[in-house]
Amino acid sequence: MMKLLLIAPTCNGEDVGEAWVAHQWAERLSARHDVTLLTYHKRGARPAREQLDGMRIIEWTEPRLLGRAERFNSMLKPGYVPFYFRARKWIKQALARGERFDLVHQPVPVAMRYPSPASGLGIPFLMGPVGGGLSSPAGFTGEDTSRRWYVALRGLDGYRLRWDPMLRSTYSNAACVLGIADYVQRQLAEVPLRRFEIMSETGLDDIPPPIDRSGRTGPVRLLYVGRLVRTKGVRDLVRAMGLIKDVDVVLDVVGEGPERGECENLARSLGISDRVFFHGWKSKPEVRDFYRQADIFTFPSYREPGGNVALEAMGFSLPLIVVDRGGPGSATSDRCAIKLAVSTPEALASDLASAIRRLAADRKLRCDMGKAAHAHVTDTALWTAKLDRMDSLYGQIAR
């Protein structure tokens, strides 16, 4: 057991996104190590100290007004600046009091635009899993008309990694940087890293038993699960359905977002509304039912930093069609997924149509890929395996 300092500016198991991710790490690491957690309490949410047992929690209340614009707040995190100085001051005071930590781990924020308050204080520390910062392919420029103005600020991330001394020192001083996919190492190519490892930002507690779909009848069911924003590629998936009207397939789209109206209008204009069904947001148990009923999981996101939804789909023995860019390409193997290159919307829709046609026509291929998917996620994504690997990393770094 190690004395571990965990830094997570947001940590809430009742929330979504990074707050939920941080809670998963805190809960599981505290079962194996002596954890001290530094975090913020988001106004209106239940504090981390009421959700987590078995660890010491240092929790500050988030400054007022920061939670008003939720999307802006979650992306740019203006509250991170005061958190950084509070956390750094606390670490310095703790060390001055004689406290000692074997190492520091900062799993969030996932985006690579935030310096760590532990950098340069003499304690070995790990950053990540980090990711993001992917830009849209050139052929998709101007396609996303629904994004907010502040999303364009992501374009500054590359310049900051090149010129911001605080950010660069965080990554160059880290004993290890965990990246959610191999593209992260390429994005950090200009920063001298001591060690880099690939690891998804979260994991699975358990995996359903293998599902045998060999005796199914009726149309082949395609499934998409995720937010409906332009970069997720749902519009291209609908276009692909319009190219394979002769194939006996239907598409279930589970999720909500600003792109839904555009996609519904597109399906109507293509005359395929009777084969493309938009179900909106669904609870986790309902989503699991969709996974069980599906035959193929389609996720054509072309700017996806992580691969969590692909892990979920593989757990339900589903063959996948993904874009080979970002997280889903790294989370899957060629044995369980058809990975598509991406250049233009027209080419992506055509490639999706070809991949769907291929899998829809070959039941044995679908079943073999589904078995391979289940085996792959069992070997790579369970929390038990992830934590065993973290313990090994911790031990090597502490020594």
ZALUM-62884 format. One record per residue: x, y, z of N, C-alpha, C, O, CB in turn. Coordinates in steps of 0.1 Angstrom, whole numbers, plus 5000, padded with zeros to 4 digits. Glycine has a CB too. Layout:
XYZXYZXYZXYZXYZ
...
This chain:
500849885000500050005000500950125000501850135008499050005012
500550224991501350344990500550464996499350464997501750374976
501350565000500650695004500550774991501550824986501550765015
499350794987499050844973498350974975497250984982498250744965
498751084968498051214967497351214954498051214943499051334969
496051224954495251224942494651364939494051414948494051114943
494951414928494551554925493451544914493651494903495651644920
492251594918491051584908490151714911489451704921490251454910
490351814903489551934906488051914905487251994911489952044896
487551804899486151774900486051624902486751544896485451814886
485151584911485051444915483651424921483351464932486151404926
482751354913481351334916480851214909480651214897480551464913
480551114917480050984911478551004907478050914900480150874921
477951114910476551134906476451224894475351254889475751194918
477551264888477651354877478051264865478051144865478651474879
478351334854478851264842480251324838480751414845477851284830
480851274827482051324822483251314832483351204839481851474819
484051414833485251404840485051394855485851324862486151524838
483951454860483651434875483451284878483851234888482451514878
482751214869482451074871483750994870483950904877481351024861
484551034860485850964858486750964870487250864874486551014845
486851094875487651114887487151024899487950974907487751254891
485851024901485250944911485650794910485850734920483750964912
485550744898485950604896487350574900487650474907485750564881
488250664896489650654900489850654916490450574922490550754894
489250754922489350774936488750654944489450604953488650904941
487650614940486950504947487850374946487950304956485550474941
488350344935489050224933490550224938491050124944489150184918
491150344937492550354942492550344958493450294964493150484938
491450404964491450404978491250264984491550244996490250494983
490750164976490650034981492049964982492149854988489749954972
493050024975494349964974495450044981496449994985494749934960
495150174983496250264987495650364998494450384999496850334976
496650425005496250535014496150665006497150725003497350545026
494950705003494750814994494350945001493450935010493650774984
494951054997494451185001494051254988494751264978495651265008
492751294988492151354976492051504977491551554987490751294973
492551574967492351724967491351754956491551714944493751804964
490251814959489151834949488351964952488552024963488251714949
487451994943486452104945485152044948484851934943486452194932
484352114955482952084957482152174948482152294950482452094972
481452114938480652194929479352234936478652154942480352114916
479052364936477852414943476552344937476352324925477652564941
475752294947474452224943474652074942473652004940473952284930
475852024942476151884942476451834955476851904964477251854931
476351704957476751634970478251634971478951584961476151494971
478851674982480251674983480951534982480251434984480651734997
482151534977482851404976483051334989482951214990484251434970
483151415000483351345013482051265018482151185026483651455024
480951305012479751225015479551105005478651025007478451315014
480351094995480250994985481350884986481150774982480251044971
482450924991483650844992484050815006484150905014484750904984
484350685009484850645022486250595020486750565009483850535028
486950585031488250515032489350605027490350555023488150395023
489150735026490250825022490150955029489050995034490250835007
491251025029491251165034490851255023491451245012492651205041
489951345025489451435014489651585018489051625028487951405011
490351655010490551795012489751865001490051854989492051845011
488651935005487651974995487352124997486952165008486351894996
487552204986487152344986485952364978485652294969488352424981
485152464982483952494975484252574962485052674963482952574983
483752534951483952604938483552754939482452774945483252534927
484352844934483952984934482553014928482152934919484953074927
481953114933480553144928480653184913481653224908479953264936
479453164907479253204893479853114883479453114871479653344891
480753024887481452944877480652834871480852784860482752884883
479652794878478752684873477552724865476752634861478352604885
477452854862476252904855476152854841475152794836476253054856
477252874833477352834819477952694819479152684818478152934810
477152584819477652454821478552404811479652354813476452354823
478152424798479052374787480352454786481452384785478252394773
480352584788481552664788482452624800483652604799481252814789
481752604812482552564824483152434822484352414827481552564836
482452334816483052194815484152194806485052114807481952104812
484152274795485152274785486452344789487552294788484652314772
486252474793487452554796487852564811488952594814487152694792
486952524820487252504834487852634840489052624845488052384836
487152744840487752864846488052844861488952914866486852984844
487352754868487652734882488952664884489452654896486552654888
489652614874490852544876491952634881492852594888491352474863
491952764877492952854881493052874896494052854902492752994875
491952904903491952914918492252774924492952764934490652974923
491752664918492052534923493552504923494052454933491252424915
494152544912495552514910496352584922497252514928496152574897
496052704925496852774935496452724949497352714958496552924935
495252684951494852634964495552494967496052474977493352614965
495452414956496052284958497652294959498152214967495752194945
498252374952499752394953500152444966501052394972500252484942
499352544972499652594985499452484995500252475005498752714988
498452404994498152295004499352195004499752155014496852225001
499752154992500852054991502152114997502852045005501152024976
502452234995503652295001503552305016504552265023503852444995
502352335021502152345036502252205042502852185052500852405039
501652105035501751965040503151915040503551855050500951875031
503951945030505351905030506151975041507051915048506051935017
505852105043506452185054506152125068506952135077506052325053
504952065069504552005082505251865084505051815095503051985083
505851825074506551695075505751575069506251465070506751655089
504651605062503951495055504751455043505451525037502551545051
504651325040505351265029504351175021503551105026506551185033
504451185008503651104998504651034989505651084985502751194990
504250904987505150824978505050884963506050884956504650674978
503850924959503750984946502351054945501451034954503850874935
502251134934501051204931500451154918501251124909501251364930
499151144917498451104905497351204902496551224911497950954906
497351264890496351364886495651304874496151324863496951504883
494451234875493751174864492951274856492651244844492951064869
492551384861491751484854492251624858492851644868490251474858
492051724849491351714836492051634826493251614826491151864831
491251574817491751494806492451574795493451534790490551414800
491851694792492551784782493951824786494151844798491651904780
494751834777496251864779496452014779497352064773497151804769
495652094787495852234787495952294801495852414803494652304780
496152204811496152244825497452194832497652074832494952184832
498252294837499452244845499052184858497952214863500352374847
499952094863499652034876500152114887501352154887500251884876
499452124898499952194910501052114917501652174926498852214920
501251994913502351914920503651924912504651874917501951764920
503651984901504951994893505952074900505752184905504652054879
507152014901508352084906508352094921509152164927508352224901
507552014928507552014943508351894949508251874961506152014948
508951814941509851714946509151584948509751484954510351754959
507851564945507151434946507051384932506551454923505851454953
507351254930507151204916505651194913504851164922507751054915
505251234901503851244898503551184884504351194875503351384899
502351134883501751084870500651184866499851234874501250944872
500651204853499551284846498751194838499251114829500151404838
497451194839496551134830495851014836495850974848497351084818
495050944827495150954812494651084807493551134810494350834806
495451144798495151264791494851244776495251134771496251374793
494151334770493851324756493151444751493151554757492951194753
492551434739491851544733492751624724493851584721491251634744
492251734720492951824711492951784697493651844689494351834716
492151684693492051654679491351754671490351814676491451514677
491851784659491151884651490251804641490551684638492051974643
489351864634488551794624489351784611490151864608487251874621
489151674604489851654591489551774582488551834583489451524584
490551804573490351924565489051924556488452024554491551934555
488651804552487451794544486151824552485151834545487351654539
486251834565485051864573485052004578484152044586484951764585
485952084573485952224577484652294574484252294562487252294571
484152364583482852434581481652354582480552404581482952494567
481752224585480552134586479852154599478652144600480951994585
480552184610479952194623479552344626480252424631480952154634
478352374622477752504624477052524637476652634641476752534613
476952414645476252424658477252454670476752474681475552294660
478552444667479452464678479452604684479352704676480852414675
479752614697479852744703481152814699482152744696479652734718
481252944701482453024697483652984705484752974700482153174699
483452944718484552924726485252784723486352754728484152924741
484552694715485152574711486452594703487352514703484152484704
486452704695487552744687488852764695489952754690487252864678
488652794708489852814717490652694718491852704722489452864730
490152574715490952454716492152464706493152394709490052334712
492052544696493152554687494352614693495452604687492652644675
494252674705495452734712496252624719497352654723494952834721
495652504721496352404729497752364723498652354731495452274729
497852354710499152314704500152424707501352394710498952294690
499752554706500752664709501152664723502352684726500052794705
500252634732500552634746501552524750502452544758499252624755
501352404744502252294746503652324741504652274746501752164740
503752414731504952454726505652564733506852564734504852494711
504852654739505452784744505152804759505852884765505052894736
504052754765503752784778504652704788504652584789502252734781
505552774795506552714804505852624815506352524819507452814810
504752674821504152604832503552464826503652364833503052684838
502952474815502352354809503452254804503352134807501452384797
504452304798505552224793506252154805506552034804506552304785
506452224815507252164827506352064834506951964839507552274837
505052074833504251974839504451834832504651734839502752004838
504451844819504651714811506151664811506351544811504151734797
507051754811508451714811508951674825509851584826509351834806
508351724835508651684849507951554853508351494863508351794858
506851524847506051404851506851274850507551254840504751394843
506851194861507551064860506950974849507650894843507450994874
505650994847504950914836503750994831502951054840504550774841
503550994818502351054812501550944807502050864799502651164801
500250934811499350834806498550894795497951004797498450764817
498450844783497650894772496550794768496750674769498550924760
495350854765494250764763494250694749493550604746492950844763
495250734741495450664728496750704722497450794728494250704717
497250644712498550664707498750804701499950854701498950564697
497650864697497851004691498351104701498951204697496551044685
498151074714498551174724500051184724500551294726498051124738
500751074722502251084722502751174710503651244711502850944721
502051164699502351244687502151394691502851484686501551204675
501051424698500751564701501751624711501951744711499351574707
502351534719503351574729504751554723505751554731503151494742
504951544710506251514705507251614708508451584709506151494690
506851744709507851844711508151864726508951954729507351974705
507551794735507851794749508651674753508251564750506551804757
509851694759510651574763509951504775509951544786512051614767
509451384772508751304782509651204788510551144781507451234776
509551174801510351074807509750934805510550844803510351094823
508450924804507850794802506450814797505750904802507850704814
505950734787504650744782504050604781504650514776504650814768
502750594786502050474785500650504780500050614783501950404799
500050404773498650424768497750354778497950234781498550364754
496650424781495650364790494350454789494450574788496150364805
493250384788491950454787491650524800492150484811490750354783
490850634800490650714812489750644822489650684834490050844808
488950544818488150474828488150324824488850284814486750524828
487350244830487350104828485950044830484950114833488350024836
485849914830484549844832484749754844485749694847484249754820
483649754853483649674865483449524861484049434867482649724875
482549504852482349364847481849374833481549474827481249304856
481849254827481549244813480449134812480549034818482749204804
479349164804478249064803478848934797479848934790477149124794
478148824799478548704793478448714777477748804772477648584797
479248634770479148644755477748624750477048544755480148544749
477448694740476148694734476248624720477048654712475448834732
475448514718475348444706474248494697473048484700475148284708
474648554686473648614677473448534664472848574654474048754673
473948404664474048324652472648284647472448264635474848204654
471648284656470348234652469348344650468148314649469848144662
469748464649468748574648468248584634468848554624469448714651
466948634634466348654621465848804620465948874630465048564619
465348844608464848974606466049064601467049014598464349034619
465749194601466749284595467949294605467849284617466149424593
469149324599470349344607470149484614469849584607471649344598
470449484627470249604635471549674637472449614644469449574648
471649794632472849884635472549964647471350004649473249974623
473550004655473350084667474450194668475550164666473349994680
473950314671474850424674474450474688473250484691474750544664
475350494697475150544711476050664713477350644712475350434722
475550784716476450894719475651024717474551024713477650894710
476351134720475751264717475551294702476351234694476651374724
474551364699474351404685474951534682474251634682472851394682
476251534679476951664675477651624662477851504659477951714686
477951724654478451694640479651604640479751514632478851824634
480651624650481851554649481651404652482651324650482851604659
480551364657480251214660479951144647479951014647479151204670
479651204636479451144623478151084621477950994612480451034622
477151114629475751054627475251094614474551024607474851094639
475451224610474951264597475551184586474751154576475351414595
476751144587477351064576476850924577476750854566478951064578
476450874589475850744590474550744583474150644577475750704605
473750844585472450854579472550854564471850794556471650974583
473550934559473850934544474150794539473750754528474951034541
474950724547475350584543474150494542474050414533476350524554
473150514551471950434551471150464538470550374532471050464563
471250584533470650624520471250554508470650554497470650774519
472550514510473250444499473050294498473450234489474750474500
472350234509472250094509470750054511470349974520473050034520
469850124504468450094505468049954501467049904505467650194496
468949884494468749744490469149644500468949524499469449714477
469749694511470249604522469249604533468749714537471649644527
468949484539467949474549468549504563468849424571467349324550
468649634565469249684578468349804583467749874576470749734576
468449814596467749934603468849994612469749924617466449894610
468650124615469650194624468850254636467850324634470350304616
469350214648468850284660469850384665471050344667468650174671
469450504667470350614672469850644686468750694688470250734662
470750624695470450654709471350764714472550754715470650524718
470650874718471450994722470651124718469751114710472850994716
471151234724470451364721471551464718472751444722469651404733
471151574711472151674709471651764697470651744691473451624705
472351874695471951974685471851924671471251984662472852094686
472451814668472551754654471251674651471051634640473751674652
470451644661469351554659468351604648468051524639468551534672
467951724649467051784639467551774625466851734615466651924642
468851804623469551794610469451654605469151624593470951844611
469751554614469851414610468351364606468251284597470451334620
467451404614466051354611465551414598464951344590465151404623
465851534595465451594582466151524571465551504560465851744582
467451494573468151424562467551284560467451244548469651404567
467251214570466551084569465251094561464951004552466351014582
464451194564463251214556463551244542462851194533462451334563
464451334539464751374525465251254517465151254505465751484525
465951154524466451044517465450924516465650824510467750994524
464250944522463250844522463550724530463150614527463050804508
464250744541464650624549464150644564464750574573466150604549
463150724566462650744580462150614586462050604598461650854580
461750524578461150394583462250294586461950184591460250334572
463550334584464650244587465750314596466650244600465350204574
465550434600466450504609465550564620464650644618467250624602
465850524633465050554644465850634654466850584659464350424650
465350754658465950834668465250824681464050854682466050984663
465950764691465350734704465550834715464950824725465850594708
466450934712466751034722467550974734468150864733465451084728
467651044745468451004756467750884763466450884764468551114766
468550784767467950664774468850644787470050674787467950544765
468150584797468950544809469950434806469850364796467950504820
470850414815471850304813471250164811471650094802472850304825
470250124819469649994817468949984803469049884797468549964828
468350094799467750094785468850084774468650014764466950224783
469950154776471050144766471550004766471849954755472150244770
471649934777472149794777471249714768471649624761472249744791
469949734769468949664761469249684746469149594738467549694765
469549804742469849834728471049764724471149704713470049984726
472049754733473249684729472949534727473449474717474349694740
472149474735471749334734471049304721471149204715470949284746
470149404717469349384705470049404692469649364682468049464706
471149474693471949514681472749404675472949304682472849634684
473049414662473949324655475349384652476349314651473249274643
475349514650476549584646476549714653475549784654476649604631
477749754659477849884665478549984656479649954651478549874679
477950094652478550184643478850314651477950374657477550214631
480050364650480450484657481450564649482650554651481050454672
480950644639481850714630482350844634482550934626481150724617
482650864647483150994652484551014647485350924648483150994668
484751124641486051154635486951244644488051284639485851214621
486451274656487351354665487051314679486851394688487051514663
487151184681486851124694488051094702488851014698486050994692
488251164713489551154721489651014727490750954727489651254731
488550964733488650834741487850724734487250754723488050854755
487850614740487150494733486250424742485950304741488150404729
485650494752484750424762483550364756483150254760484350524773
482950424747481650374741482050244733481250154732480950474732
483250244727483650124720483850004730483549894727484950144712
484350034742484549934752483249874756483049754757485349984764
482249964758480949914762480349824751479849714754479950034764
480449864738479949784727480649644726479949544724480049854714
481949644728482649524727482249424738482249304737484149544728
481849484750481449404761480149324758479849224764481249484773
479349374749478149314744478349234732477449204724477049414743
479549194729479949104718479549154704479049084696479248964720
479649284702479249344690480449374681481549424686478549474692
480349334668481449384659481249534657480149584658481249314645
482249604654482249754653482649804640483449744632483149814664
482149924636482650004625482950134631482050214636481550014613
484250174631484650304637485650374627486150314618485450274650
485850494630486850574623488150554630488250564642486450734623
489150524622490550494627491250624630492250654624491350404617
490750694640491350824643490950854658489750864661490850944634
491850874667491550894681491350774688491850664685490350984681
490450784699490250674708489750544703490350444706489450724719
488650544696488050414691488950334683488950214684486750444683
489750394675490750324667491750254676492150134673491450404657
492250314687493150254696492550154705493250064709493850364704
491250174708490650084718490249954712489949854719489350144723
490149944698489749824691490949754684491949814683488549854682
490649634679491649564671491049534657489849544655492149434678
491849504648491349464634490549344634489749314625492549454625
490649264644489849134645488449164649487549084646490549044655
488149274655486849304660486149424654485049454657486849314675
486949504646486449634641486849654627488049624623486849744650
485949714619486349764606486649914608485849994613485149754595
487949954606488450084609488550164596489150124586489750084616
487850274596487750354583488650474584488750544594486350394581
489350504572490050624571488950744569487850714566490950624559
489350864571488450974570489051094563490251134566487951014584
488351144553488951254545487851364542488051474546489451204532
486651314537485551404534484251344538484251224540485551444519
483251424540481951364544481451264533480851154537480851474545
481651294521481151204510481851064511481250964509481351264496
483251074513483950954513483650874526483550744525485450984513
483450934537483050864549481750794548481550684552483050964561
480750864542479450804540479550674531478950574533478450904534
480350694520480550574511481250464518480850344516481350624499
482250494526483050384533482150314543482150194545484250444539
481350394550480350334560479450244553479150134558479650444567
478850284542477950204534478550074530477949964531477450274522
479850074526480549954521480749864533480549734532481849984515
481149914545481349834556480149774561480049654565482049914567
479049844562477749794566477249684557476849574561476649904567
477449704544477049604534477749474536477249364535477249664520
479049494538479949374540479449294552479349164552481349414542
479249354564478949284576477449234575477249124580479049374588
476549314569475149264569475049144560474149064563474349374563
475949124550475849004541476548884547476348774541476449044528
477348894558478148784562477848764577478548824586479648814560
476948674580476548654595477748594602478048634613475348554595
478448504596479648434603480748544606481248534617480248324594
480948634597481948734600481548824611482348854620482148824587
480248854612479748934623479948864636480348924646478248964621
479548734636479648654649481148634653481448654665479048514647
482048614643483448594647484048724652484748724662484248554634
483648834646484148964651483548994665484249054673483849074641
482348964667481748984680482448904691482648954702480248944680
482748784688483548694698484948764700485348764712483748554693
485548804690486848874692486749004700487649034708487448904678
485649074698485449194705485349164720485949234729484149274700
484549064724484349024738485648984744485949024755483348914739
486448914737487748864742488748984744489448994754488348764733
488649074734489549194734489249284746490149324753489449274722
487949314749487649404760487849334773488249404783486149444759
487749204774488049124786489449144790489849154802487648984785
490349134780491749144782492249284785493349294792492549084770
491549384781492149514781491449624790492049724793492249574767
490149604793489349714798488849694812488249784818488249734789
489049574819488449564832489249644842490449654841488449414836
488549704852489249784862490249694870491349754873488249834872
490049574872490949494880492349484872493349504879490449344882
492249464859493549454852494149594851495349604852493249404837
493349704850493849834849494649874862495649934862492749934846
493949844874494549874886495849794889496749844895493549854898
495849664885497049584886498249654878499349664883496849444881
497949704867498949774859499349904865500549934865498349804845
498349974871498750094878499650064890500650144893497450174883
499349964898500149924909501649904905502549934911499649804916
501749834893503149804888503849934884504949954887503049714876
503050034878503650164874504050244887505150294888502650244866
503150244897503350314909504650264916505550334920502250294919
504750124916505950074922507250104915508250144922505849924923
507250104902508450134894508850284896509950314898508250104879
507850364897508150514898508550544912509550624914506850594895
507950484922508350514936509750464939510450524947507350454946
510150354932511550304934512550394927513750364928511650164929
